[in-house]
Amino acid sequence: MTIAVLTFGQEIWKTVIGAVATALFLTIFGYLAADRWGKAREQEREESEKEREREREDFELRTQLVERVSRTAAGMYIACQHARRVLKDSQGVAPSIIKRRNDAIEQLDGSYRQFSVESSSLETLLGARYGIAWHVPPDSNESQSEVFVRWHQIRDLLTLYYFNLKGNFPGDSLRRNSEGFEGRYHSGLKASCYLSSSKSPKADELKVLRVDIRRAYEPALSRLVENMLRDPVAATILPALESKTSGSRADIPTTVGKQKWIDRTRPWAELTAATLGIVGVAFLVWQVSILNSQTKALNEELQQTYRNDIFSTSLELDKLRIDKPLEYEAVTAEGGGPKMLRKGEVSPKQLAEAKALAVYIADFFVYVLELYPAGEYPELAPSENVPQDDTYVGYLAWSNAIRGTFKAKSLLCETLIENEAGYGTGFIDRLRGASLCPGLKGTQTP
């Protein structure tokens, strides 16, 4: 039996071929790893863009709902206020006075019919978006958002106001709209305790009830708007799970095909001389160069995406100023808050719309500052405690915009102070640190 023995030269060639094959294998593996990494980074960027789009659509949905709710409630409240003044000023039995009273009641009836339809539709919509709760605060087995119960409270308050002006409460309408009926919050008033008789109540009893209805209405509307802009709302865009899953599955056949190609190439590479070793090393160097180029291009693309997002956010602020210049100025005017909050200075509808706009502006800047985490940017610029890199110019511009918007004793500041608990401490502390909106507590107050 003859045993083949390799010569020294053959051993050398065997060692060289093994080294070249190993280098070639590592080169191909590096290429596959770089390709996989690039696809993963691209997928992350796409998911980030989709998330920002979901946030923008969520913000638009909330503002549309707030506008619709405010308009519906204010319409009925103003109708009741108008009818109350007409009835108060039309005392007597003259035919013209009687006609004026009848006309006022007829107009009020029309407003209530329209309000009943619209408010019922809104209640269904808000229940679907925020969940249903009948108590304040909500029970553990209910939705933890107060949006639904606060809107139902406003419906019941305005219903009580309507029947109060009519002078009687048909059926059990007084009891059904009172707090505690069927164990629910309803109007938040124990209305049944105000009147000695729901069919023929006394004038002074009706007056006391009207006063408490008006006192309960504005806080309820404010809490409603606050919760609508803060609480989770049903998603308008489904997560891009399907595209993510299909993308992962599409990678599998490609990876398997490349691995088969590697398996076919390796035996051939082991028989190749020093030339393939040089080619393999050159290929590895080339792949490293490509990887560096891809990394640089990806970083530049991420920076551009960041700048585009800042630009689109600034367009939203500009659009707000263009669409509502007078309202914007009134809400942000220095010292204008106490004046607008003074009873009788503006109509309830105007006040409700102004507060809603103030919340909109505050939430807008909260969204802007989310791009600059409080841990890295604890203060508004100019400051030495924030990163002095390429982001500083943009952060300085937004900081100056915030300083020029949140003016002392403006309605914007007064509304923010009133609803401070609904905002993150990172936003509040940065305003407080810049001496904006005196009266904010933040985390610095024991």
C-alpha positions, -999 to 999 in steps of 0.1 A, spaced: 0 0 0 15 33 -11 10 64 10 13 97 -8 35 122 10 35 159 2 67 176 -5 79 208 14 68 229 -15 34 213 -16 30 219 21 38 256 15 13 258 -12 -13 241 9 -7 266 38 -10 295 14 -42 282 -2 -57 277 32 -48 312 43 -62 327 11 -95 307 15 -98 319 50 -93 355 40 -118 352 12 -143 336 35 -139 364 61 -142 390 33 -175 376 21 -188 373 57 -179 409 63 -198 419 32 -229 400 43 -226 416 78 -222 451 64 -252 446 40 -273 433 69 -263 462 91 -271 487 64 -306 472 59 -312 473 96 -303 510 99 -325 518 69 -354 499 85 -349 518 117 -350 551 98 -382 542 81 -398 532 114 -387 565 129 -403 584 101 -436 564 104 -436 571 141 -433 608 136 -461 607 111 -483 589 136 -475 615 162 -484 643 138 -517 627 128 -525 620 165 -519 657 172 -542 668 144 -569 644 155 -568 658 190 -571 694 179 -600 686 156 -619 669 184 -612 697 208 -625 723 182 -656 702 176 -663 697 213 -657 734 222 -680 746 193 -708 722 203 -707 730 240 -702 768 235 -732 770 211 -756 756 236 -742 775 265 -744 808 246 -780 800 236 -789 794 272 -772 826 283 -790 846 256 -824 831 266 -817 839 303 -810 875 295 -841 879 273 -864 863 299 -849 884 326 -854 916 306 -889 907 294 -910 909 325 -947 919 321 -979 909 303 -978 932 273 -983 913 240 -949 924 227 -932 912 258 -950 879 258 -940 874 221 -904 882 229 -904 856 256 -920 830 234 -895 837 206 -866 833 230 -880 799 242 -886 788 206 -850 796 196 -838 778 228 -858 747 218 -842 747 184 -807 751 198 -813 722 223 -826 699 196 -794 705 175 -772 702 206 -788 669 216 -780 653 182 -745 666 180 -736 660 216 -749 624 214 -728 618 183 -697 633 200 -702 612 231 -702 580 210 -670 592 192 -652 602 224 -661 569 240 -646 550 211 -615 572 210 -607 575 248 -628 547 264 -659 549 286 -659 560 323 -689 571 344 -671 582 375 -647 610 386 -621 597 392 -627 566 370 -632 532 386 -605 506 382 -626 486 358 -632 517 335 -611 537 311 -587 558 331 -594 588 309 -619 614 321 -627 626 286 -660 606 283 -673 614 318 -664 651 315 -682 654 282 -712 636 297 -710 661 326 -712 690 302 -742 675 284 -760 670 316 -752 705 329 -765 721 297 -796 699 298 -803 711 333 -797 747 322 -822 743 294 -850 728 315 -842 754 342 -849 782 317 -880 764 306 -893 765 342 -900 728 347 -883 694 345 -905 669 326 -905 633 338 -875 623 359 -851 646 339 -840 663 371 -831 631 388 -815 615 357 -791 644 353 -781 645 390 -749 631 405 -755 597 420 -783 586 396 -775 549 389 -743 554 407 -728 577 380 -713 612 381 -736 628 355 -737 666 359 -716 665 391 -745 684 409 -770 669 432 -797 688 413 -826 670 429 -817 687 462 -821 722 448 -859 721 441 -888 714 463 -908 703 432 -895 695 397 -929 703 381 -934 737 396 -901 749 411 -898 783 428 -880 812 410 -853 816 437 -846 778 437 -841 779 399 -818 809 403 -795 792 428 -794 761 405 -785 783 375 -756 799 393 -741 765 403 -746 752 368 -725 781 354 -699 776 381 -695 739 373 -695 744 335 -662 762 329 -640 739 351 -656 709 335 -648 722 300 -613 730 310 -607 695 324 -623 680 293 -599 699 269 -569 691 292 -576 654 292 -584 653 254 -549 667 247 -531 646 272 -548 611 274 -540 583 250 -563 583 220 -572 554 198 -546 551 170 -554 565 136 -526 546 119 -519 509 124 -483 500 133 -463 490 103 -460 455 116 -469 439 83 -442 457 63 -417 449 91 -425 412 91 -426 409 53 -392 427 51 -377 402 76 -390 373 56 -377 387 23 -342 388 38 -342 350 45 -340 337 9 -314 363 0 -292 353 30 -296 316 22 -287 322 -15 -255 341 -5 -245 313 20 -249 287 -8 -227 308 -30 -201 309 -3 -202 271 1 -197 266 -36 -168 291 -37 -148 278 -8 -136 245 -24 -125 264 -54 -108 290 -33 -88 264 -14 -73 253 -47 -64 288 -58 -28 301 -54 -15 333 -40 -33 354 -66 -67 347 -50 -52 356 -16 -42 390 -30 -76 394 -45 -93 384 -12 -73 410 8 -80 437 -18 -117 428 -17 -116 430 21 -100 465 20 -126 475 -6 -155 463 16 -141 482 45 -140 513 23 -176 508 12 -187 503 49 -171 535 59 -188 553 29 -222 538 39 -218 548 75 -209 584 65 -239 586 41 -262 572 67 -251 597 93 -256 625 68 -291 612 59 -301 610 96 -289 646 100 -310 657 70 -340 639 84 -336 657 117 -334 691 99 -365 683 78 -384 675 109 -374 708 125 -385 726 94 -419 709 92 -425 717 129 -417 753 123 -442 754 95 -469 743 119 -462 772 141 -462 797 112 -495 783 100 -510 788 134 -499 824 135 -512 831 99 -546 814 105 -553 830 139 -532 861 142 -555 881 165 -563 851 187 -526 842 189 -517 877 200 -545 878 226 -534 845 241 -497 854 243 -500 891 252 -480 900 283 -504 907 312 -534 898 292 -543 866 311 -560 881 342 -580 905 320 -594 877 298 -601 855 329 -620 884 345 -657 875 345 -676 893 318 -646 906 300 -650 881 271 -678 857 263 -676 821 276 -672 808 240 -643 832 234 -627 822 267 -631 785 259 -616 790 224 -587 811 238 -579 785 265 -580 757 239 -556 778 217 -534 783 247 -532 746 254 -525 740 217 -496 764 218 -482 749 250 -485 714 236 -468 726 204 -437 737 223 -437 706 244 -435 686 211 -406 708 200 -386 703 232 -391 666 230 -365 668 202 -341 681 229 -342 657 259 -341 675 292 -313 652 304 -290 667 277 -306 701 275 -316 710 311 -319 748 304 -330 770 276 -302 784 254 -280 804 256 -264 782 282 -231 764 288 -250 734 302 -263 723 268 -243 706 240 -223 730 219 -225 710 187 -244 713 154 -277 712 172 -270 743 193 -281 768 167 -315 751 163 -320 748 200 -310 785 205 -336 795 179 -364 775 196 -353 788 230 -357 824 218 -391 816 203 -402 802 237 -389 832 255 -408 855 231 -440 834 234 -444 826 271 -448 861 285 -456 869 322 -493 868 331 -504 860 295 -534 837 291 -509 812 278 -490 813 310 -521 814 332 -535 783 314 -501 765 317 -499 772 355 -535 760 359 -528 728 341 -491 723 352 -498 688 364 -506 677 329 -471 685 315 -438 669 320 -414 683 346 -387 686 319 -407 712 300 -419 730 332 -385 731 348 -369 746 317 -395 774 316 -391 780 353 -353 780 350 -356 808 324 -379 828 347 -408 824 323 -444 822 335 -439 832 372 -460 809 393 -449 776 378 -438 752 405 -419 724 388 -397 699 406 -378 726 424 -406 734 448 -407 711 479 
